[in-house]
Amino acid sequence: MRRTLTVILVAFAGVARADVLEDCVRGARDRGEVTACLHEARRVATDDMLGAFLGVEKAMREIGDARERPGAVAVLRESQREFERYVSAHCRLVLAAAAGQRDPGQAALACEVELLRQRAALLEALTTKRN
């Protein structure tokens, strides 16, 4: 049943992998450790995404200067604001979908981690394509 719930929640999250929740559950002795693991995973994913964002911002500034198109950074920042709104709304949906389960907050944390990881990968791909 727990495996089925994880698969359903991942489908709700719209993510390609369920690793974070499964990994945290597998490595924990109790629910508190699962939650702590998810919080740490979110911290790492946030740091990675921020690093990727700053890399793209730097590249966009260089493009803007080189091509006299300073609007690139503004578009990136707007994209980031919209992403943050999406994460908030989507992970609230995941939380609501898991409301009857033991720890719905864990599903929401896992949702955030996976979406942050995806965003970091997408941003990194932008800088890779530019180089």
N, CA, C and O atoms as a Tinker XYZ file with bonds, in Angstrom:
   524  protein
     1  N      0.817000   -1.186000    0.000000    73     2
     2  CA     0.000000    0.000000    0.000000    64     1     3
     3  C      0.869000    1.260000    0.000000    63     2     4     5
     4  O      0.582000    2.220000   -0.716000    81     3
     5  N      1.927000    1.248000    0.805000    73     3     6
     6  CA     2.802000    2.418000    0.873000    64     5     7
     7  C      3.446000    2.687000   -0.483000    63     6     8     9
     8  O      3.561000    3.841000   -0.896000    81     7
     9  N      3.861000    1.641000   -1.170000    73     7    10
    10  CA     4.468000    1.775000   -2.504000    64     9    11
    11  C      3.456000    2.364000   -3.479000    63    10    12    13
    12  O      3.800000    3.234000   -4.280000    81    11
    13  N      2.219000    1.900000   -3.418000    73    11    14
    14  CA     1.170000    2.413000   -4.292000    64    13    15
    15  C      0.939000    3.897000   -4.031000    63    14    16    17
    16  O      0.782000    4.674000   -4.973000    81    15
    17  N      0.918000    4.293000   -2.768000    73    15    18
    18  CA     0.734000    5.699000   -2.430000    64    17    19
    19  C      1.858000    6.545000   -3.010000    63    18    20    21
    20  O      1.605000    7.617000   -3.560000    81    19
    21  N      3.093000    6.076000   -2.893000    73    19    22
    22  CA     4.234000    6.820000   -3.431000    64    21    23
    23  C      4.087000    7.005000   -4.935000    63    22    24    25
    24  O      4.329000    8.097000   -5.449000    81    23
    25  N      3.701000    5.969000   -5.636000    73    23    26
    26  CA     3.529000    6.054000   -7.085000    64    25    27
    27  C      2.430000    7.047000   -7.436000    63    26    28    29
    28  O      2.584000    7.842000   -8.363000    81    27
    29  N      1.331000    7.006000   -6.707000    73    27    30
    30  CA     0.230000    7.942000   -6.966000    64    29    31
    31  C      0.677000    9.374000   -6.704000    63    30    32    33
    32  O      0.394000   10.266000   -7.505000    81    31
    33  N      1.363000    9.602000   -5.609000    73    31    34
    34  CA     1.808000   10.956000   -5.283000    64    33    35
    35  C      2.807000   11.473000   -6.297000    63    34    36    37
    36  O      2.802000   12.660000   -6.624000    81    35
    37  N      3.653000   10.610000   -6.793000    73    35    38
    38  CA     4.599000   11.028000   -7.822000    64    37    39
    39  C      3.850000   11.407000   -9.090000    63    38    40    41
    40  O      4.221000   12.370000   -9.761000    81    39
    41  N      2.817000   10.674000   -9.423000    73    39    42
    42  CA     2.011000   11.026000  -10.586000    64    41    43
    43  C      1.379000   12.401000  -10.379000    63    42    44    45
    44  O      1.348000   13.218000  -11.300000    81    43
    45  N      0.881000   12.655000   -9.182000    73    43    46
    46  CA     0.331000   13.977000   -8.890000    64    45    47
    47  C      1.387000   15.050000   -8.988000    63    46    48    49
    48  O      1.117000   16.150000   -9.472000    81    47
    49  N      2.585000   14.742000   -8.535000    73    47    50
    50  CA     3.662000   15.736000   -8.570000    64    49    51
    51  C      4.101000   16.015000   -9.991000    63    50    52    53
    52  O      4.694000   17.060000  -10.257000    81    51
    53  N      3.825000   15.112000  -10.903000    73    51    54
    54  CA     4.197000   15.317000  -12.293000    64    53    55
    55  C      5.694000   15.251000  -12.500000    63    54    56    57
    56  O      6.243000   15.966000  -13.338000    81    55
    57  N      6.347000   14.405000  -11.750000    73    55    58
    58  CA     7.794000   14.333000  -11.829000    64    57    59
    59  C      8.223000   13.008000  -12.421000    63    58    60    61
    60  O      7.458000   12.044000  -12.453000    81    59
    61  N      9.463000   12.977000  -12.891000    73    59    62
    62  CA     9.979000   11.800000  -13.558000    64    61    63
    63  C     10.473000   10.749000  -12.577000    63    62    64    65
    64  O     10.578000    9.577000  -12.939000    81    63
    65  N     10.784000   11.144000  -11.327000    73    63    66
    66  CA    11.345000   10.182000  -10.403000    64    65    67
    67  C     10.746000   10.336000   -9.013000    63    66    68    69
    68  O     10.361000   11.430000   -8.601000    81    67
    69  N     10.676000    9.235000   -8.311000    73    67    70
    70  CA    10.142000    9.231000   -6.954000    64    69    71
    71  C     11.244000    8.994000   -5.944000    63    70    72    73
    72  O     10.963000    8.689000   -4.786000    81    71
    73  N     12.462000    9.125000   -6.349000    73    71    74
    74  CA    13.602000    8.736000   -5.534000    64    73    75
    75  C     13.638000    9.385000   -4.166000    63    74    76    77
    76  O     13.940000    8.701000   -3.188000    81    75
    77  N     13.349000   10.647000   -4.051000    73    75    78
    78  CA    13.582000   11.343000   -2.789000    64    77    79
    79  C     12.730000   10.771000   -1.656000    63    78    80    81
    80  O     13.258000   10.501000   -0.577000    81    79
    81  N     11.467000   10.585000   -1.864000    73    79    82
    82  CA    10.623000   10.048000   -0.811000    64    81    83
    83  C     10.991000    8.597000   -0.516000    63    82    84    85
    84  O     11.116000    8.208000    0.646000    81    83
    85  N     11.164000    7.806000   -1.556000    73    83    86
    86  CA    11.544000    6.413000   -1.363000    64    85    87
    87  C     12.881000    6.291000   -0.649000    63    86    88    89
    88  O     13.032000    5.471000    0.257000    81    87
    89  N     13.851000    7.105000   -1.054000    73    87    90
    90  CA    15.166000    7.053000   -0.408000    64    89    91
    91  C     15.083000    7.445000    1.057000    63    90    92    93
    92  O     15.705000    6.808000    1.908000    81    91
    93  N     14.326000    8.476000    1.355000    73    91    94
    94  CA    14.201000    8.918000    2.743000    64    93    95
    95  C     13.478000    7.876000    3.598000    63    94    96    97
    96  O     13.861000    7.629000    4.742000    81    95
    97  N     12.444000    7.275000    3.043000    73    95    98
    98  CA    11.709000    6.242000    3.786000    64    97    99
    99  C     12.616000    5.033000    4.034000    63    98   100   101
   100  O     12.653000    4.491000    5.139000    81    99
   101  N     13.331000    4.629000    3.015000    73    99   102
   102  CA    14.196000    3.447000    3.125000    64   101   103
   103  C     15.308000    3.655000    4.149000    63   102   104   105
   104  O     15.682000    2.715000    4.851000    81   103
   105  N     15.831000    4.853000    4.241000    73   103   106
   106  CA    16.963000    5.093000    5.125000    64   105   107
   107  C     16.595000    5.550000    6.530000    63   106   108   109
   108  O     17.485000    5.848000    7.327000    81   107
   109  N     15.315000    5.612000    6.853000    73   107   110
   110  CA    14.897000    6.173000    8.141000    64   109   111
   111  C     14.384000    5.102000    9.094000    63   110   112   113
   112  O     13.875000    4.062000    8.678000    81   111
   113  N     14.533000    5.386000   10.377000    73   111   114
   114  CA    14.006000    4.498000   11.414000    64   113   115
   115  C     12.595000    4.890000   11.827000    63   114   116   117
   116  O     11.838000    4.062000   12.333000    81   115
   117  N     12.240000    6.170000   11.607000    73   115   118
   118  CA    10.901000    6.620000   11.996000    64   117   119
   119  C     10.481000    7.792000   11.111000    63   118   120   121
   120  O     11.255000    8.270000   10.282000    81   119
   121  N      9.242000    8.246000   11.304000    73   119   122
   122  CA     8.696000    9.329000   10.475000    64   121   123
   123  C      9.463000   10.632000   10.638000    63   122   124   125
   124  O      9.616000   11.399000    9.687000    81   123
   125  N      9.945000   10.875000   11.854000    73   123   126
   126  CA    10.720000   12.091000   12.085000    64   125   127
   127  C     11.988000   12.125000   11.245000    63   126   128   129
   128  O     12.369000   13.178000   10.734000    81   127
   129  N     12.636000   10.986000   11.102000    73   127   130
   130  CA    13.839000   10.922000   10.273000    64   129   131
   131  C     13.504000   11.107000    8.800000    63   130   132   133
   132  O     14.284000   11.703000    8.057000    81   131
   133  N     12.358000   10.603000    8.373000    73   131   134
   134  CA    11.929000   10.797000    6.981000    64   133   135
   135  C     11.750000   12.289000    6.714000    63   134   136   137
   136  O     12.221000   12.812000    5.704000    81   135
   137  N     11.069000   12.957000    7.623000    73   135   138
   138  CA    10.833000   14.395000    7.451000    64   137   139
   139  C     12.147000   15.164000    7.462000    63   138   140   141
   140  O     12.336000   16.067000    6.647000    81   139
   141  N     13.049000   14.826000    8.363000    73   139   142
   142  CA    14.355000   15.494000    8.417000    64   141   143
   143  C     15.126000   15.276000    7.125000    63   142   144   145
   144  O     15.759000   16.198000    6.609000    81   143
   145  N     15.074000   14.066000    6.607000    73   143   146
   146  CA    15.741000   13.747000    5.336000    64   145   147
   147  C     15.160000   14.585000    4.203000    63   146   148   149
   148  O     15.904000   15.108000    3.374000    81   147
   149  N     13.845000   14.714000    4.163000    73   147   150
   150  CA    13.197000   15.500000    3.114000    64   149   151
   151  C     13.547000   16.982000    3.230000    63   150   152   153
   152  O     13.753000   17.650000    2.217000    81   151
   153  N     13.614000   17.493000    4.443000    73   151   154
   154  CA    14.013000   18.891000    4.628000    64   153   155
   155  C     15.448000   19.115000    4.143000    63   154   156   157
   156  O     15.739000   20.129000    3.509000    81   155
   157  N     16.328000   18.182000    4.436000    73   155   158
   158  CA    17.714000   18.307000    3.969000    64   157   159
   159  C     17.774000   18.212000    2.445000    63   158   160   161
   160  O     18.517000   18.957000    1.806000    81   159
   161  N     17.003000   17.306000    1.866000    73   159   162
   162  CA    16.963000   17.184000    0.406000    64   161   163
   163  C     16.434000   18.473000   -0.226000    63   162   164   165
   164  O     16.914000   18.891000   -1.280000    81   163
   165  N     15.450000   19.098000    0.415000    73   163   166
   166  CA    14.919000   20.363000   -0.104000    64   165   167
   167  C     15.977000   21.467000   -0.022000    63   166   168   169
   168  O     16.101000   22.278000   -0.939000    81   167
   169  N     16.735000   21.497000    1.072000    73   167   170
   170  CA    17.798000   22.494000    1.213000    64   169   171
   171  C     18.840000   22.333000    0.107000    63   170   172   173
   172  O     19.253000   23.314000   -0.513000    81   171
   173  N     19.258000   21.101000   -0.133000    73   171   174
   174  CA    20.246000   20.837000   -1.174000    64   173   175
   175  C     19.678000   21.183000   -2.555000    63   174   176   177
   176  O     20.358000   21.811000   -3.367000    81   175
   177  N     18.446000   20.780000   -2.815000    73   175   178
   178  CA    17.825000   21.073000   -4.112000    64   177   179
   179  C     17.666000   22.573000   -4.321000    63   178   180   181
   180  O     17.850000   23.069000   -5.433000    81   179
   181  N     17.327000   23.295000   -3.263000    73   179   182
   182  CA    17.196000   24.751000   -3.354000    64   181   183
   183  C     18.545000   25.383000   -3.672000    63   182   184   185
   184  O     18.638000   26.263000   -4.528000    81   183
   185  N     19.584000   24.935000   -2.985000    73   183   186
   186  CA    20.932000   25.451000   -3.246000    64   185   187
   187  C     21.367000   25.171000   -4.683000    63   186   188   189
   188  O     21.938000   26.035000   -5.349000    81   187
   189  N     21.089000   23.954000   -5.152000    73   187   190
   190  CA    21.463000   23.598000   -6.528000    64   189   191
   191  C     20.700000   24.443000   -7.541000    63   190   192   193
   192  O     21.268000   24.921000   -8.523000    81   191
   193  N     19.402000   24.622000   -7.290000    73   191   194
   194  CA    18.599000   25.422000   -8.204000    64   193   195
   195  C     19.062000   26.875000   -8.209000    63   194   196   197
   196  O     19.136000   27.502000   -9.266000    81   195
   197  N     19.374000   27.414000   -7.027000    73   195   198
   198  CA    19.848000   28.788000   -6.944000    64   197   199
   199  C     21.177000   28.950000   -7.675000    63   198   200   201
   200  O     21.390000   29.945000   -8.369000    81   199
   201  N     22.062000   27.983000   -7.521000    73   199   202
   202  CA    23.335000   28.034000   -8.241000    64   201   203
   203  C     23.125000   28.025000   -9.746000    63   202   204   205
   204  O     23.784000   28.766000  -10.477000    81   203
   205  N     22.210000   27.188000  -10.205000    73   203   206
   206  CA    21.914000   27.137000  -11.637000    64   205   207
   207  C     21.284000   28.449000  -12.100000    63   206   208   209
   208  O     21.619000   28.961000  -13.168000    81   207
   209  N     20.370000   28.989000  -11.292000    73   207   210
   210  CA    19.734000   30.266000  -11.624000    64   209   211
   211  C     20.790000   31.360000  -11.771000    63   210   212   213
   212  O     20.766000   32.121000  -12.738000    81   211
   213  N     21.709000   31.439000  -10.824000    73   211   214
   214  CA    22.745000   32.471000  -10.881000    64   213   215
   215  C     23.649000   32.293000  -12.102000    63   214   216   217
   216  O     24.106000   33.272000  -12.691000    81   215
   217  N     23.901000   31.044000  -12.473000    73   215   218
   218  CA    24.684000   30.783000  -13.680000    64   217   219
   219  C     23.976000   31.277000  -14.932000    63   218   220   221
   220  O     24.598000   31.876000  -15.810000    81   219
   221  N     22.687000   31.026000  -15.010000    73   219   222
   222  CA    21.911000   31.502000  -16.165000    64   221   223
   223  C     21.832000   33.024000  -16.146000    63   222   224   225
   224  O     21.959000   33.673000  -17.184000    81   223
   225  N     21.624000   33.585000  -14.964000    73   223   226
   226  CA    21.549000   35.043000  -14.870000    64   225   227
   227  C     22.840000   35.682000  -15.373000    63   226   228   229
   228  O     22.803000   36.664000  -16.114000    81   227
   229  N     23.969000   35.128000  -14.974000    73   227   230
   230  CA    25.258000   35.639000  -15.442000    64   229   231
   231  C     25.358000   35.532000  -16.963000    63   230   232   233
   232  O     25.776000   36.477000  -17.632000    81   231
   233  N     24.974000   34.381000  -17.500000    73   231   234
   234  CA    25.023000   34.189000  -18.951000    64   233   235
   235  C     24.084000   35.155000  -19.662000    63   234   236   237
   236  O     24.429000   35.702000  -20.710000    81   235
   237  N     22.893000   35.366000  -19.094000    73   235   238
   238  CA    21.925000   36.285000  -19.702000    64   237   239
   239  C     22.445000   37.727000  -19.675000    63   238   240   241
   240  O     22.232000   38.483000  -20.623000    81   239
   241  N     23.113000   38.098000  -18.611000    73   239   242
   242  CA    23.694000   39.447000  -18.540000    64   241   243
   243  C     24.736000   39.623000  -19.646000    63   242   244   245
   244  O     24.798000   40.669000  -20.292000    81   243
   245  N     25.549000   38.591000  -19.853000    73   243   246
   246  CA    26.564000   38.664000  -20.901000    64   245   247
   247  C     25.914000   38.738000  -22.278000    63   246   248   249
   248  O     26.371000   39.484000  -23.144000    81   247
   249  N     24.862000   37.977000  -22.479000    73   247   250
   250  CA    24.136000   38.019000  -23.751000    64   249   251
   251  C     23.505000   39.397000  -23.930000    63   250   252   253
   252  O     23.579000   39.989000  -25.007000    81   251
   253  N     22.886000   39.898000  -22.867000    73   251   254
   254  CA    22.247000   41.218000  -22.933000    64   253   255
   255  C     23.233000   42.299000  -23.274000    63   254   256   257
   256  O     22.946000   43.170000  -24.096000    81   255
   257  N     24.407000   42.258000  -22.647000    73   255   258
   258  CA    25.436000   43.257000  -22.930000    64   257   259
   259  C     25.949000   43.121000  -24.352000    63   258   260   261
   260  O     26.146000   44.115000  -25.050000    81   259
   261  N     26.161000   41.891000  -24.774000    73   259   262
   262  CA    26.747000   41.651000  -26.092000    64   261   263
   263  C     25.772000   42.004000  -27.211000    63   262   264   265
   264  O     26.190000   42.487000  -28.263000    81   263
   265  N     24.502000   41.772000  -27.001000    73   263   266
   266  CA    23.504000   41.969000  -28.060000    64   265   267
   267  C     22.592000   43.156000  -27.799000    63   266   268   269
   268  O     21.620000   43.378000  -28.521000    81   267
   269  N     22.913000   43.910000  -26.767000    73   267   270
   270  CA    22.090000   45.059000  -26.398000    64   269   271
   271  C     20.644000   44.649000  -26.147000    63   270   272   273
   272  O     19.706000   45.327000  -26.566000    81   271
   273  N     20.488000   43.529000  -25.455000    73   271   274
   274  CA    19.160000   43.035000  -25.097000    64   273   275
   275  C     19.108000   42.800000  -23.592000    63   274   276   277
   276  O     19.106000   41.654000  -23.144000    81   275
   277  N     19.065000   43.867000  -22.815000    73   275   278
   278  CA    19.096000   43.716000  -21.365000    64   277   279
   279  C     17.841000   43.069000  -20.773000    63   278   280   281
   280  O     17.816000   42.749000  -19.585000    81   279
   281  N     16.821000   42.877000  -21.573000    73   279   282
   282  CA    15.581000   42.280000  -21.082000    64   281   283
   283  C     15.688000   40.814000  -20.751000    63   282   284   285
   284  O     14.773000   40.269000  -20.134000    81   283
   285  N     16.763000   40.148000  -21.130000    73   283   286
   286  CA    16.910000   38.715000  -20.880000    64   285   287
   287  C     16.879000   38.395000  -19.390000    63   286   288   289
   288  O     16.261000   37.411000  -18.984000    81   287
   289  N     17.528000   39.202000  -18.583000    73   287   290
   290  CA    17.545000   38.965000  -17.139000    64   289   291
   291  C     16.149000   39.165000  -16.550000    63   290   292   293
   292  O     15.733000   38.411000  -15.671000    81   291
   293  N     15.439000   40.158000  -17.023000    73   291   294
   294  CA    14.074000   40.389000  -16.532000    64   293   295
   295  C     13.175000   39.196000  -16.857000    63   294   296   297
   296  O     12.345000   38.803000  -16.037000    81   295
   297  N     13.335000   38.628000  -18.034000    73   295   298
   298  CA    12.539000   37.460000  -18.421000    64   297   299
   299  C     12.893000   36.269000  -17.534000    63   298   300   301
   300  O     12.007000   35.531000  -17.102000    81   299
   301  N     14.162000   36.083000  -17.265000    73   299   302
   302  CA    14.597000   35.001000  -16.375000    64   301   303
   303  C     13.988000   35.171000  -14.993000    63   302   304   305
   304  O     13.477000   34.208000  -14.422000    81   303
   305  N     14.033000   36.359000  -14.459000    73   303   306
   306  CA    13.491000   36.605000  -13.117000    64   305   307
   307  C     11.981000   36.377000  -13.072000    63   306   308   309
   308  O     11.467000   35.818000  -12.103000    81   307
   309  N     11.280000   36.801000  -14.099000    73   307   310
   310  CA     9.836000   36.558000  -14.170000    64   309   311
   311  C      9.564000   35.058000  -14.245000    63   310   312   313
   312  O      8.642000   34.553000  -13.605000    81   311
   313  N     10.365000   34.358000  -15.023000    73   311   314
   314  CA    10.237000   32.906000  -15.110000    64   313   315
   315  C     10.422000   32.264000  -13.738000    63   314   316   317
   316  O      9.706000   31.326000  -13.386000    81   315
   317  N     11.370000   32.762000  -12.977000    73   315   318
   318  CA    11.621000   32.217000  -11.643000    64   317   319
   319  C     10.440000   32.487000  -10.712000    63   318   320   321
   320  O     10.041000   31.608000   -9.948000    81   319
   321  N      9.889000   33.677000  -10.769000    73   319   322
   322  CA     8.722000   33.985000   -9.934000    64   321   323
   323  C      7.551000   33.071000  -10.284000    63   322   324   325
   324  O      6.856000   32.580000   -9.395000    81   323
   325  N      7.335000   32.846000  -11.566000    73   323   326
   326  CA     6.247000   31.962000  -11.991000    64   325   327
   327  C      6.512000   30.513000  -11.562000    63   326   328   329
   328  O      5.589000   29.801000  -11.167000    81   327
   329  N      7.755000   30.090000  -11.640000    73   327   330
   330  CA     8.115000   28.749000  -11.177000    64   329   331
   331  C      7.796000   28.607000   -9.691000    63   330   332   333
   332  O      7.213000   27.606000   -9.275000    81   331
   333  N      8.172000   29.590000   -8.900000    73   331   334
   334  CA     7.923000   29.533000   -7.459000    64   333   335
   335  C      6.423000   29.472000   -7.160000    63   334   336   337
   336  O      6.001000   28.759000   -6.249000    81   335
   337  N      5.629000   30.206000   -7.912000    73   335   338
   338  CA     4.171000   30.139000   -7.747000    64   337   339
   339  C      3.658000   28.742000   -8.107000    63   338   340   341
   340  O      2.799000   28.185000   -7.422000    81   339
   341  N      4.196000   28.197000   -9.184000    73   339   342
   342  CA     3.789000   26.856000   -9.611000    64   341   343
   343  C      4.121000   25.819000   -8.539000    63   342   344   345
   344  O      3.279000   24.986000   -8.204000    81   343
   345  N      5.321000   25.862000   -8.007000    73   343   346
   346  CA     5.719000   24.907000   -6.971000    64   345   347
   347  C      4.752000   24.992000   -5.790000    63   346   348   349
   348  O      4.271000   23.973000   -5.295000    81   347
   349  N      4.481000   26.196000   -5.355000    73   347   350
   350  CA     3.579000   26.385000   -4.221000    64   349   351
   351  C      2.201000   25.796000   -4.504000    63   350   352   353
   352  O      1.667000   25.040000   -3.693000    81   351
   353  N      1.634000   26.136000   -5.641000    73   351   354
   354  CA     0.289000   25.662000   -5.981000    64   353   355
   355  C      0.266000   24.158000   -6.208000    63   354   356   357
   356  O     -0.622000   23.469000   -5.706000    81   355
   357  N      1.219000   23.650000   -6.947000    73   355   358
   358  CA     1.209000   22.226000   -7.286000    64   357   359
   359  C      1.443000   21.359000   -6.050000    63   358   360   361
   360  O      0.787000   20.332000   -5.873000    81   359
   361  N      2.363000   21.770000   -5.212000    73   359   362
   362  CA     2.650000   20.959000   -4.031000    64   361   363
   363  C      1.524000   21.063000   -2.992000    63   362   364   365
   364  O      1.357000   20.158000   -2.175000    81   363
   365  N      0.761000   22.143000   -3.015000    73   363   366
   366  CA    -0.461000   22.197000   -2.199000    64   365   367
   367  C     -1.468000   21.170000   -2.715000    63   366   368   369
   368  O     -2.175000   20.544000   -1.927000    81   367
   369  N     -1.534000   20.997000   -4.030000    73   367   370
   370  CA    -2.400000   19.967000   -4.605000    64   369   371
   371  C     -1.959000   18.586000   -4.143000    63   370   372   373
   372  O     -2.790000   17.762000   -3.760000    81   371
   373  N     -0.676000   18.334000   -4.177000    73   371   374
   374  CA    -0.148000   17.043000   -3.715000    64   373   375
   375  C     -0.500000   16.849000   -2.243000    63   374   376   377
   376  O     -0.902000   15.756000   -1.842000    81   375
   377  N     -0.353000   17.893000   -1.440000    73   375   378
   378  CA    -0.701000   17.826000   -0.027000    64   377   379
   379  C     -2.183000   17.477000    0.146000    63   378   380   381
   380  O     -2.533000   16.624000    0.961000    81   379
   381  N     -3.040000   18.133000   -0.617000    73   379   382
   382  CA    -4.473000   17.861000   -0.526000    64   381   383
   383  C     -4.792000   16.434000   -0.962000    63   382   384   385
   384  O     -5.647000   15.777000   -0.368000    81   383
   385  N     -4.116000   15.960000   -1.985000    73   383   386
   386  CA    -4.355000   14.600000   -2.481000    64   385   387
   387  C     -3.923000   13.551000   -1.461000    63   386   388   389
   388  O     -4.463000   12.445000   -1.433000    81   387
   389  N     -2.953000   13.902000   -0.628000    73   387   390
   390  CA    -2.436000   12.961000    0.364000    64   389   391
   391  C     -3.060000   13.191000    1.742000    63   390   392   393
   392  O     -2.607000   12.610000    2.728000    81   391
   393  N     -4.093000   14.029000    1.818000    73   391   394
   394  CA    -4.654000   14.447000    3.105000    64   393   395
   395  C     -5.067000   13.284000    3.997000    63   394   396   397
   396  O     -4.952000   13.392000    5.218000    81   395
   397  N     -5.533000   12.203000    3.448000    73   395   398
   398  CA    -5.976000   11.074000    4.266000    64   397   399
   399  C     -4.867000   10.137000    4.683000    63   398   400   401
   400  O     -5.111000    9.168000    5.402000    81   399
   401  N     -3.674000   10.404000    4.251000    73   399   402
   402  CA    -2.549000    9.521000    4.543000    64   401   403
   403  C     -1.886000    9.890000    5.864000    63   402   404   405
   404  O     -2.246000   10.888000    6.490000    81   403
   405  N     -0.925000    9.089000    6.282000    73   403   406
   406  CA    -0.271000    9.273000    7.576000    64   405   407
   407  C      0.485000   10.599000    7.668000    63   406   408   409
   408  O      0.306000   11.331000    8.642000    81   407
   409  N      1.311000   10.924000    6.700000    73   407   410
   410  CA     2.132000   12.138000    6.724000    64   409   411
   411  C      2.043000   12.870000    5.389000    63   410   412   413
   412  O      2.978000   12.807000    4.592000    81   411
   413  N      0.943000   13.557000    5.133000    73   411   414
   414  CA     0.801000   14.239000    3.844000    64   413   415
   415  C      1.855000   15.319000    3.626000    63   414   416   417
   416  O      2.194000   15.629000    2.484000    81   415
   417  N      2.372000   15.890000    4.697000    73   415   418
   418  CA     3.422000   16.897000    4.564000    64   417   419
   419  C      4.670000   16.352000    3.905000    63   418   420   421
   420  O      5.388000   17.084000    3.224000    81   419
   421  N      4.933000   15.073000    4.103000    73   419   422
   422  CA     6.103000   14.461000    3.462000    64   421   423
   423  C      5.926000   14.408000    1.951000    63   422   424   425
   424  O      6.884000   14.604000    1.202000    81   423
   425  N      4.722000   14.149000    1.511000    73   423   426
   426  CA     4.454000   14.136000    0.066000    64   425   427
   427  C      4.676000   15.522000   -0.521000    63   426   428   429
   428  O      5.229000   15.656000   -1.612000    81   427
   429  N      4.245000   16.556000    0.202000    73   427   430
   430  CA     4.432000   17.924000   -0.278000    64   429   431
   431  C      5.910000   18.293000   -0.311000    63   430   432   433
   432  O      6.360000   18.942000   -1.254000    81   431
   433  N      6.665000   17.894000    0.695000    73   431   434
   434  CA     8.110000   18.153000    0.694000    64   433   435
   435  C      8.787000   17.448000   -0.473000    63   434   436   437
   436  O      9.623000   18.034000   -1.161000    81   435
   437  N      8.426000   16.198000   -0.690000    73   435   438
   438  CA     9.009000   15.450000   -1.807000    64   437   439
   439  C      8.670000   16.123000   -3.132000    63   438   440   441
   440  O      9.505000   16.179000   -4.034000    81   439
   441  N      7.453000   16.632000   -3.251000    73   439   442
   442  CA     7.046000   17.362000   -4.445000    64   441   443
   443  C      7.966000   18.548000   -4.678000    63   442   444   445
   444  O      8.450000   18.752000   -5.792000    81   443
   445  N      8.210000   19.332000   -3.636000    73   443   446
   446  CA     9.078000   20.498000   -3.757000    64   445   447
   447  C     10.485000   20.094000   -4.192000    63   446   448   449
   448  O     11.073000   20.718000   -5.076000    81   447
   449  N     11.014000   19.058000   -3.572000    73   447   450
   450  CA    12.372000   18.606000   -3.911000    64   449   451
   451  C     12.457000   18.226000   -5.378000    63   450   452   453
   452  O     13.374000   18.650000   -6.082000    81   451
   453  N     11.514000   17.437000   -5.837000    73   451   454
   454  CA    11.568000   16.975000   -7.222000    64   453   455
   455  C     11.427000   18.132000   -8.209000    63   454   456   457
   456  O     12.125000   18.173000   -9.222000    81   455
   457  N     10.530000   19.069000   -7.918000    73   455   458
   458  CA    10.368000   20.208000   -8.827000    64   457   459
   459  C     11.602000   21.115000   -8.807000    63   458   460   461
   460  O     11.999000   21.636000   -9.849000    81   459
   461  N     12.201000   21.305000   -7.650000    73   459   462
   462  CA    13.442000   22.090000   -7.571000    64   461   463
   463  C     14.560000   21.415000   -8.357000    63   462   464   465
   464  O     15.338000   22.078000   -9.043000    81   463
   465  N     14.631000   20.110000   -8.252000    73   463   466
   466  CA    15.651000   19.369000   -9.019000    64   465   467
   467  C     15.425000   19.533000  -10.521000    63   466   468   469
   468  O     16.366000   19.739000  -11.288000    81   467
   469  N     14.177000   19.438000  -10.917000    73   467   470
   470  CA    13.858000   19.613000  -12.338000    64   469   471
   471  C     14.226000   21.010000  -12.816000    63   470   472   473
   472  O     14.805000   21.172000  -13.891000    81   471
   473  N     13.891000   22.014000  -12.020000    73   471   474
   474  CA    14.196000   23.401000  -12.400000    64   473   475
   475  C     15.697000   23.592000  -12.534000    63   474   476   477
   476  O     16.165000   24.216000  -13.486000    81   475
   477  N     16.458000   23.054000  -11.577000    73   475   478
   478  CA    17.919000   23.170000  -11.643000    64   477   479
   479  C     18.444000   22.548000  -12.931000    63   478   480   481
   480  O     19.307000   23.121000  -13.596000    81   479
   481  N     17.924000   21.378000  -13.282000    73   479   482
   482  CA    18.371000   20.708000  -14.509000    64   481   483
   483  C     18.022000   21.531000  -15.747000    63   482   484   485
   484  O     18.832000   21.637000  -16.668000    81   483
   485  N     16.833000   22.109000  -15.773000    73   483   486
   486  CA    16.433000   22.929000  -16.914000    64   485   487
   487  C     17.302000   24.179000  -17.031000    63   486   488   489
   488  O     17.707000   24.562000  -18.128000    81   487
   489  N     17.582000   24.804000  -15.904000    73   487   490
   490  CA    18.432000   25.989000  -15.930000    64   489   491
   491  C     19.854000   25.641000  -16.356000    63   490   492   493
   492  O     20.467000   26.361000  -17.145000    81   491
   493  N     20.371000   24.539000  -15.833000    73   491   494
   494  CA    21.718000   24.100000  -16.217000    64   493   495
   495  C     21.789000   23.811000  -17.716000    63   494   496   497
   496  O     22.802000   24.081000  -18.362000    81   495
   497  N     20.715000   23.268000  -18.254000    73   495   498
   498  CA    20.686000   22.993000  -19.700000    64   497   499
   499  C     20.774000   24.282000  -20.500000    63   498   500   501
   500  O     21.360000   24.295000  -21.583000    81   499
   501  N     20.208000   25.356000  -19.991000    73   499   502
   502  CA    20.293000   26.633000  -20.689000    64   501   503
   503  C     21.726000   27.123000  -20.773000    63   502   504   505
   504  O     22.144000   27.624000  -21.817000    81   503
   505  N     22.480000   26.992000  -19.703000    73   503   506
   506  CA    23.883000   27.452000  -19.735000    64   505   507
   507  C     24.739000   26.513000  -20.567000    63   506   508   509
   508  O     25.699000   26.946000  -21.205000    81   507
   509  N     24.402000   25.238000  -20.565000    73   507   510
   510  CA    25.154000   24.276000  -21.386000    64   509   511
   511  C     24.971000   24.577000  -22.865000    63   510   512   513
   512  O     25.923000   24.500000  -23.641000    81   511
   513  N     23.753000   24.919000  -23.256000    73   511   514
   514  CA    23.476000   25.229000  -24.660000    64   513   515
   515  C     24.166000   26.499000  -25.108000    63   514   516   517
   516  O     24.468000   26.664000  -26.290000    81   515
   517  N     24.419000   27.402000  -24.165000    73   515   518
   518  CA    25.050000   28.680000  -24.485000    64   517   519
   519  C     26.555000   28.557000  -24.655000    63   518   520   521
   520  O     27.175000   29.341000  -25.373000    81   519
   521  N     27.145000   27.554000  -23.980000    73   519   522
   522  CA    28.607000   27.435000  -24.004000    64   521   523
   523  C     29.118000   26.806000  -25.262000    63   522   524
   524  O     30.327000   26.641000  -25.423000    81   523
